[in-house]
Amino acid sequence: MSMADETVNEATETEAPAAEATETPKADNAEGTSEGTSEGTSEGTSEDEAQAEIDLEAIKALVSKPAKDARYAATGKRKRSVARVILTPGDGTFWVNGRDLDTYLDRSSDRALVLAPLIEAGAAGAYNVRIRVHGGGITGQTGAMRHGISKALAEIDPAVRTTLKGKGFLKFDTRQVERKKAGFKKARKKPQFSKR
């Protein structure tokens, strides 16, 4: 036998088993995919949905019941005032610049303004509130405290965010006093005009 005959024989021997091997798995795969996909997708999707529901329930449980050592911090602003707010799970005590809320804010309307986000979120008495506020006056400081508490509550529970946003508690009110102009008494008040 010559070298050419040997290479032809080897080529035919290798092609035949390769052709058989490729034909049989195709038939098996075709049958297997038609059977496996109909059963596999229905079982797989139901298992995936069940797993997703379990994950959502676990997330909701974590959000609704924060850890005892959890701290939620936020910064609130209004006019020239800045309030740094820290919420921790507790019995609802307030600490504002070293004093409680009743002694720091004399007017009940100001106290109601600060407590409004907690009442709206249904978290009144569930968190200890620690606030360090500076700048501006009483109105600006109460607005800054309310803004900071709202941001911290939105961080704790994202579901409450829509409620607080609808009430306008999460919006930073950018209005500030207009500056005084030269030759005017105030920002817009002009001096009295004398005709003669």
C-alpha positions in Angstrom: 0.0 0.0 0.0 1.2 3.4 -0.8 1.1 6.5 1.5 -1.8 8.0 -0.5 -4.0 4.9 0.1 -3.3 4.9 3.9 -4.3 8.6 4.3 -7.6 8.0 2.4 -8.4 5.0 4.6 -7.7 7.0 7.8 -9.8 9.9 6.6 -12.8 7.7 5.8 -12.5 5.9 9.2 -12.4 9.2 11.1 -15.3 10.8 9.2 -17.7 7.9 9.7 -17.6 7.8 13.5 -17.7 11.6 13.7 -20.8 11.7 11.5 -22.6 9.1 13.6 -21.7 10.9 16.8 -23.1 14.2 15.5 -26.3 12.7 14.3 -27.4 10.9 17.4 -27.0 13.7 19.9 -29.0 16.1 17.7 -32.0 13.8 17.8 -31.6 13.4 21.6 -31.2 17.1 22.1 -34.2 17.9 20.0 -36.4 15.6 22.0 -34.8 16.6 25.3 -35.3 20.3 24.7 -38.9 20.0 23.7 -39.7 17.9 26.8 -37.4 19.7 29.2 -38.3 23.3 28.2 -42.0 22.9 28.8 -41.5 21.3 32.2 -38.4 23.2 33.2 -39.7 26.6 32.5 -42.9 26.1 34.5 -41.1 24.7 37.5 -38.2 27.1 37.2 -40.4 30.2 37.1 -42.6 29.1 40.0 -39.4 28.5 42.0 -38.0 31.8 41.0 -41.2 33.6 41.9 -41.3 31.9 45.3 -37.7 32.9 45.9 -38.4 36.5 45.0 -41.4 36.5 47.4 -39.2 35.2 50.2 -36.6 37.8 49.4 -39.2 40.6 49.4 -40.6 39.4 52.8 -37.1 39.3 54.3 -36.4 42.9 53.1 -39.7 44.1 54.4 -39.0 42.5 57.8 -35.6 44.2 57.9 -37.0 47.6 57.0 -39.9 47.5 59.4 -37.9 46.2 62.4 -34.5 47.9 62.5 -31.7 46.6 64.7 -31.4 48.0 68.2 -27.9 49.5 67.4 -29.0 51.0 64.1 -28.4 54.7 63.4 -30.0 56.7 60.7 -28.5 60.1 60.0 -29.7 63.0 57.7 -29.1 66.7 57.3 -32.0 69.1 57.0 -31.9 72.7 55.8 -34.2 75.7 55.8 -33.3 79.3 55.2 -29.9 79.8 57.0 -30.4 76.8 59.4 -28.8 73.4 59.2 -29.9 70.5 61.4 -28.0 67.2 61.7 -30.5 64.5 62.7 -29.8 61.0 64.1 -32.6 58.5 64.6 -32.1 55.4 66.7 -34.7 52.9 67.8 -36.0 53.8 71.2 -38.9 55.2 73.3 -39.3 58.6 71.5 -37.1 60.9 73.5 -35.9 64.2 71.8 -32.5 65.8 72.3 -32.1 69.2 70.6 -28.8 71.0 71.3 -28.6 69.6 74.8 -32.3 70.2 75.7 -35.6 68.4 75.2 -38.0 69.6 72.5 -40.5 71.3 74.9 -37.8 73.6 76.4 -36.1 74.3 73.1 -39.3 75.3 71.2 -41.7 77.4 73.3 -44.6 77.4 70.7 -46.7 74.3 70.3 -47.1 75.1 66.6 -43.3 74.8 66.2 -43.3 71.5 68.1 -46.1 70.2 65.9 -44.2 71.1 62.8 -41.1 69.1 64.0 -43.3 66.1 65.0 -45.4 66.0 61.8 -43.1 63.6 59.8 -43.0 61.1 62.7 -46.8 61.2 63.1 -47.3 60.9 59.3 -45.0 57.9 59.0 -46.6 56.3 62.1 -43.2 56.2 63.9 -44.0 58.6 66.8 -42.5 57.1 69.9 -40.6 54.5 68.0 -37.3 56.4 67.6 -35.1 58.5 69.8 -34.3 61.7 68.0 -31.0 63.5 68.5 -30.6 66.9 66.7 -27.8 69.4 66.5 -29.1 72.6 64.8 -27.4 75.9 64.2 -27.9 79.1 62.2 -31.0 81.1 61.5 -34.0 81.7 63.8 -36.7 79.6 65.3 -38.7 79.3 62.1 -35.7 78.2 60.0 -34.5 75.8 62.7 -37.9 74.1 63.0 -38.1 73.7 59.2 -34.6 72.3 59.1 -35.4 69.8 61.9 -38.6 68.7 60.0 -36.6 68.3 56.8 -33.8 66.2 58.5 -36.3 63.9 60.3 -38.2 63.3 57.1 -35.0 62.4 55.2 -33.9 60.0 58.0 -37.4 58.3 58.0 -37.3 58.0 54.2 -33.9 56.2 54.6 -35.3 53.8 57.2 -38.4 52.8 55.2 -38.6 53.6 51.4 -42.4 52.9 51.5 -42.9 56.0 53.7 -41.0 58.2 51.2 -44.0 58.6 48.9 -46.2 59.7 51.8 -43.7 62.2 53.1 -42.9 63.5 49.6 -46.7 64.0 49.0 -46.9 66.2 52.1 -43.9 68.2 51.0 -41.6 67.2 53.9 -38.7 66.1 51.7 -38.5 69.2 49.6 -35.7 71.7 50.6 -37.5 75.1 50.7 -34.9 77.4 49.0 -36.7 80.7 49.8 -34.4 83.1 51.6 -34.6 86.7 52.6 -33.9 89.1 49.7 -30.8 91.3 50.3 -31.1 95.0 51.1 -30.3 97.4 48.2 -28.4 100.6 48.3 -30.6 103.7 48.7 -33.6 101.6 49.9 -34.8 101.2 53.4 -35.1 97.4 53.0 -34.9 95.0 50.1 -37.7 96.8 48.2 -39.0 99.6 50.5 -38.0 103.0 49.2 -37.5 106.2 51.3 -40.4 108.6 51.4 -40.6 110.8 48.4 -40.9 114.6 49.1 -42.5 116.5 46.2 -41.3 120.0 47.4 
